[in-house]
């Protein structure tokens, strides 16, 4: 890790009130992202990964914790200072159909951030929009068309161009290929890899699909029920997962042959509700390991079992 990471998240918590109960969407997340790194954030639907992305971008206030971006705790900034910080942190949204204004042309959509932050106007604005569209593989001659005139993959490219407009330091890609066909997913992933290398972007790539995350990430963080349960180099997490939940995610990736099927781990039941988080290890009701008493009583903390490879499991050494 870099001695001065671009992003540090410390004990970040987001609870929502549901009647008299607390829905624990994000429940004490700790992570760092180095400059120029892509961190993959993976987990089942409802684990809190998208909420975490919104908290980092200050689109929602947290219940507690801190988000330090380039040495500044953005959660303590006054509104005017936070607004000046926003162009440096941008989101790529999951749904390329809902995230683009259907009443605006592509030129207006991509050019709006440049106008809003007074980065370009007039001919310079048109030139910058054309450059951004070319960067993501869209013909600038199509800039005066509307979103409905493009395919899903093209719309997601337009969303990426909009996110790049103000040259951000951090991009949070929230399930950017989940709603696309497999062949189009591969194209968008290649675009994002190329852009990361070309511009040295720092990226948090959120997905429920561990195979997608493995193709774009330098490191992977696995979330379960509001907490990070494993984090380490992408190759290490994929080839040698330490947490039983991570092993199940990796084993669920489709493979060919009976041996691959035999490796697939069958988890018990469904994920518990974040309204009723189990005591102790929150994964223990579904865990296939022979459990110890502390599994049901003591919540495990992240600890290093290999270089830069952390896991929150009492029995990781025995699995």
C-alpha positions as a Markdown table, in Angstrom:
| # | Residue | x | y | z |
|---|---|---|---|---|
| 1 | Unk | 0.0 | 0.0 | 0.0 |
| 2 | Unk | 1.0 | 3.6 | -0.6 |
| 3 | Unk | 2.2 | 5.4 | 2.5 |
| 4 | Unk | -0.3 | 8.1 | 1.8 |
| 5 | Unk | -3.4 | 6.4 | 0.2 |
| 6 | Unk | -5.8 | 8.6 | -1.8 |
| 7 | Unk | -8.8 | 7.3 | 0.2 |
| 8 | Unk | -9.1 | 6.0 | 3.8 |
| 9 | Unk | -12.4 | 4.8 | 5.2 |
| 10 | Unk | -12.4 | 4.3 | 9.0 |
| 11 | Unk | -15.2 | 2.6 | 11.0 |
| 12 | Unk | -17.8 | 3.9 | 8.5 |
| 13 | Unk | -21.4 | 3.1 | 9.7 |
| 14 | Unk | -24.7 | 3.8 | 8.0 |
| 15 | Unk | -27.9 | 2.7 | 9.9 |
| 16 | Unk | -31.4 | 3.4 | 8.7 |
| 17 | Unk | -34.3 | 3.6 | 11.1 |
| 18 | Unk | -37.1 | 1.2 | 10.1 |
| 19 | Unk | -39.8 | 1.6 | 12.7 |
| 20 | Unk | -38.1 | 0.9 | 16.0 |
| 21 | Unk | -35.3 | -1.1 | 14.4 |
| 22 | Unk | -32.0 | -0.2 | 12.8 |
| 23 | Unk | -31.2 | -1.5 | 9.4 |
| 24 | Unk | -27.4 | -1.9 | 9.5 |
| 25 | Unk | -26.5 | -1.3 | 5.8 |
| 26 | Unk | -22.9 | -0.4 | 6.5 |
| 27 | Unk | -21.5 | -1.5 | 9.8 |
| 28 | Unk | -17.9 | -0.5 | 10.6 |
| 29 | Unk | -16.1 | -0.6 | 7.2 |
| 30 | Unk | -12.3 | 0.0 | 7.2 |
| 31 | Unk | -10.4 | 0.2 | 3.9 |
| 32 | Unk | -7.7 | 2.1 | 2.0 |
| 33 | Unk | -7.3 | 2.8 | -1.7 |
| 34 | Unk | -3.9 | 3.7 | -3.1 |
| 35 | Unk | -3.4 | 6.3 | -5.8 |
| 36 | Unk | -3.8 | 4.7 | -9.2 |
| 37 | Unk | -5.2 | 1.5 | -7.8 |
| 38 | Unk | -8.5 | -0.3 | -8.7 |
| 39 | Unk | -10.2 | -1.9 | -5.6 |
| 40 | Unk | -12.9 | -4.4 | -6.4 |
| 41 | Unk | -15.8 | -4.4 | -3.9 |
| 42 | Unk | -17.8 | -7.6 | -4.2 |
| 43 | Unk | -20.7 | -9.2 | -2.4 |
| 44 | Unk | -24.2 | -10.4 | -2.7 |
| 45 | Unk | -27.1 | -8.0 | -3.3 |
| 46 | Unk | -28.0 | -6.2 | -0.1 |
| 47 | Unk | -24.5 | -6.5 | 1.5 |
| 48 | Unk | -24.1 | -2.7 | 1.6 |
| 49 | Unk | -21.6 | -2.2 | -1.2 |
| 50 | Unk | -23.6 | 0.4 | -3.1 |
| 51 | Unk | -24.4 | 2.3 | 0.1 |
| 52 | Unk | -20.7 | 2.4 | 0.9 |
| 53 | Unk | -20.0 | 3.9 | -2.5 |
| 54 | Unk | -22.6 | 6.6 | -1.9 |
| 55 | Unk | -21.2 | 7.4 | 1.5 |
| 56 | Unk | -17.7 | 7.8 | 0.1 |
| 57 | Unk | -19.0 | 10.2 | -2.5 |
| 58 | Unk | -20.9 | 12.1 | 0.3 |
| 59 | Unk | -24.3 | 11.5 | -1.4 |
| 60 | Unk | -25.6 | 10.3 | 1.9 |
| 61 | Unk | -24.5 | 11.3 | 5.5 |
| 62 | Unk | -23.1 | 8.4 | 7.5 |
| 63 | Unk | -24.2 | 7.5 | 11.0 |
| 64 | Unk | -20.6 | 7.6 | 12.2 |
| 65 | Unk | -17.0 | 7.1 | 10.9 |
| 66 | Unk | -14.7 | 9.1 | 8.6 |
| 67 | Unk | -13.9 | 9.3 | 4.9 |
| 68 | Unk | -10.5 | 10.8 | 4.3 |
| 69 | Unk | -9.8 | 11.9 | 0.7 |
| 70 | Unk | -6.4 | 13.2 | -0.2 |
| 71 | Unk | -5.7 | 13.9 | 3.5 |
| 72 | Unk | -9.0 | 15.7 | 4.1 |
| 73 | Unk | -11.9 | 14.2 | 6.1 |
| 74 | Unk | -14.6 | 15.1 | 3.6 |
| 75 | Unk | -17.4 | 14.4 | 6.1 |
| 76 | Unk | -16.4 | 17.4 | 8.2 |
| 77 | Unk | -16.2 | 19.9 | 5.3 |
| 78 | Unk | -18.7 | 22.7 | 5.2 |
| 79 | Unk | -21.0 | 22.6 | 2.2 |
| 80 | Unk | -19.1 | 25.1 | 0.1 |
| 81 | Unk | -15.8 | 23.3 | 0.5 |
| 82 | Unk | -17.4 | 19.9 | -0.1 |
| 83 | Unk | -19.0 | 21.2 | -3.3 |
| 84 | Unk | -15.5 | 22.2 | -4.6 |
| 85 | Unk | -14.3 | 18.7 | -3.8 |
| 86 | Unk | -17.1 | 16.9 | -5.7 |
| 87 | Unk | -15.6 | 17.1 | -9.2 |
| 88 | Unk | -12.6 | 15.0 | -7.9 |
| 89 | Unk | -14.9 | 12.1 | -6.9 |
| 90 | Unk | -17.3 | 10.8 | -9.6 |
| 91 | Unk | -19.8 | 8.0 | -10.0 |
| 92 | Unk | -20.5 | 5.6 | -12.9 |
| 93 | Unk | -24.1 | 4.4 | -12.3 |
| 94 | Unk | -25.4 | 0.8 | -12.8 |
| 95 | Unk | -28.3 | 1.6 | -15.1 |
| 96 | Unk | -27.3 | 3.2 | -18.4 |
| 97 | Unk | -30.9 | 3.7 | -19.3 |
| 98 | Unk | -32.0 | 5.6 | -16.2 |
| 99 | Unk | -28.8 | 7.6 | -15.5 |
| 100 | Unk | -28.9 | 9.7 | -18.6 |
| 101 | Unk | -31.5 | 12.5 | -19.0 |
| 102 | Unk | -33.7 | 11.4 | -22.0 |
| 103 | Unk | -34.5 | 15.1 | -22.8 |
| 104 | Unk | -30.8 | 16.1 | -23.3 |
| 105 | Unk | -28.5 | 15.4 | -26.1 |
| 106 | Unk | -25.2 | 13.5 | -25.5 |
| 107 | Unk | -23.4 | 16.8 | -26.1 |
| 108 | Unk | -25.4 | 18.4 | -23.3 |
| 109 | Unk | -25.0 | 15.4 | -21.0 |
| 110 | Unk | -21.3 | 15.1 | -21.3 |
| 111 | Unk | -20.7 | 18.9 | -21.4 |
| 112 | Unk | -22.8 | 19.7 | -18.3 |
| 113 | Unk | -20.1 | 19.0 | -15.8 |
| 114 | Unk | -17.7 | 21.2 | -17.8 |
| 115 | Unk | -20.2 | 24.0 | -17.8 |
| 116 | Unk | -21.2 | 23.6 | -14.2 |
| 117 | Unk | -17.6 | 23.8 | -12.9 |
| 118 | Unk | -16.6 | 26.4 | -15.5 |
| 119 | Unk | -14.0 | 24.2 | -17.1 |
| 120 | Unk | -14.9 | 25.0 | -20.7 |
| 121 | Unk | -17.3 | 27.1 | -22.9 |
| 122 | Unk | -18.1 | 27.8 | -26.5 |
| 123 | Unk | -15.8 | 26.1 | -29.0 |
| 124 | Unk | -13.6 | 24.7 | -26.3 |
| 125 | Unk | -16.6 | 23.0 | -24.8 |
| 126 | Unk | -17.5 | 21.3 | -28.1 |
| 127 | Unk | -13.9 | 20.3 | -28.5 |
| 128 | Unk | -13.7 | 18.8 | -25.0 |
| 129 | Unk | -16.9 | 16.9 | -25.4 |
| 130 | Unk | -15.7 | 15.4 | -28.7 |
| 131 | Unk | -12.4 | 14.4 | -27.1 |
| 132 | Unk | -14.3 | 12.7 | -24.2 |
| 133 | Unk | -16.6 | 10.8 | -26.6 |
| 134 | Unk | -13.6 | 9.6 | -28.7 |
| 135 | Unk | -11.9 | 8.5 | -25.5 |
| 136 | Unk | -14.7 | 6.1 | -24.7 |
| 137 | Unk | -15.3 | 4.9 | -28.3 |
| 138 | Unk | -18.3 | 7.0 | -29.3 |
| 139 | Unk | -18.2 | 8.9 | -32.7 |
| 140 | Unk | -18.4 | 12.6 | -31.9 |
| 141 | Unk | -20.6 | 13.1 | -34.9 |
| 142 | Unk | -23.3 | 11.4 | -32.9 |
| 143 | Unk | -23.1 | 14.0 | -30.1 |
| 144 | Unk | -26.4 | 15.7 | -31.0 |
| 145 | Unk | -28.4 | 12.5 | -30.7 |
| 146 | Unk | -30.5 | 11.6 | -27.6 |
| 147 | Unk | -29.8 | 8.6 | -25.3 |
| 148 | Unk | -32.6 | 6.5 | -26.7 |
| 149 | Unk | -30.8 | 6.4 | -30.0 |
| 150 | Unk | -27.9 | 4.4 | -28.5 |
| 151 | Unk | -27.5 | 0.9 | -27.3 |
| 152 | Unk | -27.1 | 0.0 | -23.6 |
| 153 | Unk | -23.3 | -0.4 | -24.1 |
| 154 | Unk | -23.0 | 2.9 | -25.9 |
| 155 | Unk | -25.0 | 4.6 | -23.1 |
| 156 | Unk | -22.7 | 3.3 | -20.5 |
| 157 | Unk | -19.8 | 4.6 | -22.5 |
| 158 | Unk | -21.5 | 8.0 | -22.5 |
| 159 | Unk | -21.9 | 7.8 | -18.7 |
| 160 | Unk | -18.2 | 7.0 | -18.4 |
| 161 | Unk | -17.4 | 10.0 | -20.6 |
| 162 | Unk | -19.5 | 12.2 | -18.3 |
| 163 | Unk | -17.7 | 10.9 | -15.2 |
| 164 | Unk | -14.3 | 11.7 | -16.8 |
| 165 | Unk | -15.3 | 15.2 | -17.8 |
| 166 | Unk | -13.7 | 17.1 | -14.9 |
| 167 | Unk | -10.6 | 14.8 | -14.7 |
| 168 | Unk | -11.5 | 13.2 | -11.3 |
| 169 | Unk | -9.0 | 11.6 | -9.0 |
| 170 | Unk | -11.4 | 8.9 | -7.9 |
| 171 | Unk | -14.1 | 7.0 | -9.8 |
| 172 | Unk | -16.7 | 4.8 | -8.1 |
| 173 | Unk | -18.2 | 2.4 | -10.6 |
| 174 | Unk | -21.4 | 1.0 | -9.1 |
| 175 | Unk | -22.2 | -2.3 | -10.9 |
| 176 | Unk | -21.4 | -0.6 | -14.3 |
| 177 | Unk | -21.9 | -3.8 | -16.4 |
| 178 | Unk | -24.6 | -5.6 | -14.4 |
| 179 | Unk | -27.4 | -4.7 | -16.8 |
| 180 | Unk | -25.5 | -5.3 | -20.0 |
| 181 | Unk | -25.2 | -8.5 | -22.2 |
| 182 | Unk | -22.0 | -10.5 | -21.6 |
| 183 | Unk | -20.4 | -9.5 | -24.8 |
| 184 | Unk | -21.0 | -5.8 | -24.1 |
| 185 | Unk | -19.8 | -6.3 | -20.5 |
| 186 | Unk | -16.4 | -7.4 | -21.9 |
| 187 | Unk | -16.2 | -4.2 | -24.1 |
| 188 | Unk | -17.0 | -1.9 | -21.2 |
| 189 | Unk | -14.5 | -3.7 | -18.9 |
| 190 | Unk | -11.8 | -3.2 | -21.6 |
| 191 | Unk | -12.7 | 0.5 | -21.9 |
| 192 | Unk | -12.3 | 0.9 | -18.1 |
| 193 | Unk | -9.0 | -1.0 | -18.0 |
| 194 | Unk | -7.7 | 1.2 | -20.8 |
| 195 | Unk | -8.8 | 4.4 | -19.2 |
| 196 | Unk | -7.3 | 3.4 | -15.8 |
| 197 | Unk | -3.9 | 2.8 | -17.5 |
| 198 | Unk | -4.1 | 5.9 | -19.7 |
| 199 | Unk | -5.1 | 8.3 | -16.9 |
| 200 | Unk | -3.8 | 6.6 | -13.8 |
| 201 | Unk | -7.3 | 6.6 | -12.3 |
| 202 | Unk | -8.1 | 5.5 | -8.8 |
| 203 | Unk | -11.2 | 3.3 | -9.0 |
| 204 | Unk | -13.6 | 1.5 | -6.7 |
| 205 | Unk | -15.3 | -1.1 | -8.9 |
| 206 | Unk | -18.5 | -2.5 | -7.2 |
| 207 | Unk | -20.0 | -5.7 | -8.4 |
| 208 | Unk | -21.8 | -8.8 | -7.2 |
| 209 | Unk | -19.9 | -10.9 | -9.8 |
| 210 | Unk | -16.5 | -12.0 | -8.5 |
| 211 | Unk | -15.4 | -13.0 | -12.0 |
| 212 | Unk | -16.0 | -9.5 | -13.3 |
| 213 | Unk | -14.2 | -7.9 | -10.4 |
| 214 | Unk | -11.2 | -10.2 | -10.9 |
| 215 | Unk | -10.6 | -8.9 | -14.4 |
| 216 | Unk | -10.2 | -5.2 | -13.5 |
| 217 | Unk | -9.0 | -5.1 | -9.9 |
| 218 | Unk | -5.6 | -4.8 | -8.2 |
| 219 | Unk | -7.1 | -5.7 | -4.9 |
| 220 | Unk | -10.4 | -7.2 | -3.9 |
| 221 | Unk | -12.5 | -6.5 | -0.8 |
| 222 | Unk | -15.3 | -8.9 | 0.0 |
| 223 | Unk | -18.4 | -7.6 | 1.8 |
| 224 | Unk | -21.0 | -9.5 | 3.8 |
| 225 | Unk | -23.9 | -8.0 | 5.6 |
| 226 | Unk | -22.4 | -4.5 | 6.0 |
| 227 | Unk | -18.8 | -5.5 | 6.8 |
| 228 | Unk | -15.6 | -6.3 | 4.9 |
| 229 | Unk | -14.8 | -9.9 | 5.7 |
| 230 | Unk | -11.7 | -10.3 | 3.4 |
| 231 | Unk | -9.4 | -8.0 | 1.6 |
| 232 | Unk | -6.2 | -8.6 | -0.4 |
| 233 | Unk | -4.4 | -8.8 | -3.7 |
| 234 | Unk | -6.9 | -9.8 | -6.5 |
| 235 | Unk | -4.9 | -12.9 | -7.5 |
| 236 | Unk | -4.5 | -14.0 | -3.9 |
| 237 | Unk | -8.2 | -13.6 | -3.0 |
| 238 | Unk | -9.3 | -15.4 | -6.2 |
| 239 | Unk | -6.8 | -18.3 | -6.0 |
| 240 | Unk | -6.5 | -18.6 | -2.2 |
| 241 | Unk | -9.7 | -17.2 | -0.6 |
| 242 | Unk | -9.4 | -17.3 | 3.2 |
| 243 | Unk | -12.9 | -16.6 | 4.4 |
| 244 | Unk | -15.6 | -19.3 | 3.9 |
| 245 | Unk | -17.9 | -16.8 | 2.3 |
| 246 | Unk | -15.2 | -15.7 | -0.2 |
| 247 | Unk | -14.6 | -19.4 | -1.0 |
| 248 | Unk | -18.3 | -19.8 | -1.8 |
| 249 | Unk | -18.3 | -16.7 | -4.1 |
| 250 | Unk | -15.2 | -17.9 | -6.0 |
| 251 | Unk | -16.6 | -21.4 | -6.2 |
| 252 | Unk | -19.9 | -20.1 | -7.6 |
| 253 | Unk | -18.1 | -18.8 | -10.8 |
| 254 | Unk | -19.2 | -21.2 | -13.6 |
| 255 | Unk | -16.6 | -23.7 | -14.7 |
| 256 | Unk | -16.5 | -26.7 | -16.9 |
| 257 | Unk | -16.2 | -30.3 | -15.7 |
| 258 | Unk | -17.2 | -32.5 | -12.8 |
| 259 | Unk | -14.2 | -31.5 | -10.7 |
| 260 | Unk | -15.2 | -27.9 | -10.9 |
| 261 | Unk | -18.8 | -28.8 | -9.8 |
| 262 | Unk | -17.3 | -30.7 | -6.9 |
| 263 | Unk | -15.4 | -27.7 | -5.7 |
| 264 | Unk | -18.6 | -25.6 | -5.5 |
| 265 | Unk | -19.6 | -24.9 | -1.9 |
| 266 | Unk | -23.2 | -24.9 | -1.0 |
| 267 | Unk | -24.1 | -22.2 | 1.6 |
| 268 | Unk | -27.0 | -22.8 | 4.0 |
| 269 | Unk | -30.1 | -20.7 | 3.7 |
| 270 | Unk | -30.3 | -17.0 | 2.7 |
| 271 | Unk | -28.3 | -14.0 | 3.9 |
| 272 | Unk | -29.8 | -12.7 | 7.2 |
| 273 | Unk | -31.7 | -9.5 | 7.2 |
| 274 | Unk | -29.6 | -6.4 | 8.1 |
| 275 | Unk | -32.5 | -5.7 | 10.4 |
| 276 | Unk | -31.5 | -8.7 | 12.5 |
| 277 | Unk | -27.7 | -9.2 | 12.2 |
| 278 | Unk | -26.7 | -12.4 | 14.0 |
| 279 | Unk | -24.5 | -12.2 | 17.1 |
| 280 | Unk | -20.8 | -13.1 | 16.8 |
| 281 | Unk | -19.7 | -13.8 | 13.3 |
| 282 | Unk | -22.5 | -12.6 | 11.1 |
| 283 | Unk | -21.7 | -15.4 | 8.6 |
| 284 | Unk | -22.0 | -18.3 | 11.1 |
| 285 | Unk | -25.7 | -19.2 | 10.3 |
| 286 | Unk | -24.6 | -20.1 | 6.8 |
| 287 | Unk | -21.0 | -21.3 | 7.4 |
| 288 | Unk | -20.0 | -24.9 | 6.5 |
| 289 | Unk | -17.0 | -25.0 | 8.9 |
| 290 | Unk | -17.1 | -26.8 | 12.2 |
| 291 | Unk | -17.7 | -23.9 | 14.4 |
| 292 | Unk | -16.2 | -22.9 | 17.7 |
| 293 | Unk | -18.1 | -21.1 | 20.5 |
| 294 | Unk | -16.6 | -17.8 | 19.6 |
| 295 | Unk | -18.1 | -17.9 | 16.2 |
| 296 | Unk | -21.6 | -17.4 | 17.8 |
| 297 | Unk | -20.4 | -15.0 | 20.4 |
| 298 | Unk | -17.5 | -12.8 | 19.2 |
| 299 | Unk | -17.5 | -10.8 | 16.0 |
| 300 | Unk | -14.1 | -11.4 | 14.2 |
| 301 | Unk | -11.9 | -8.5 | 13.3 |
| 302 | Unk | -9.9 | -8.2 | 10.1 |
| 303 | Unk | -6.4 | -9.7 | 10.6 |
| 304 | Unk | -3.5 | -10.5 | 8.4 |
| 305 | Unk | -2.9 | -14.2 | 7.5 |
| 306 | Unk | -0.7 | -13.5 | 4.4 |
| 307 | Unk | 1.2 | -10.4 | 3.1 |
| 308 | Unk | -1.5 | -7.7 | 2.6 |
| 309 | Unk | -4.2 | -10.3 | 2.8 |
| 310 | Unk | -6.7 | -9.7 | 5.6 |
| 311 | Unk | -9.6 | -11.9 | 6.8 |
| 312 | Unk | -12.3 | -11.6 | 9.5 |
| 313 | Unk | -12.8 | -15.3 | 10.5 |
| 314 | Unk | -11.9 | -17.1 | 13.7 |
| 315 | Unk | -11.2 | -20.3 | 11.9 |
| 316 | Unk | -9.6 | -19.1 | 8.7 |
| 317 | Unk | -6.4 | -21.2 | 9.4 |
| 318 | Unk | -8.4 | -24.4 | 9.6 |
| 319 | Unk | -10.6 | -23.9 | 6.5 |
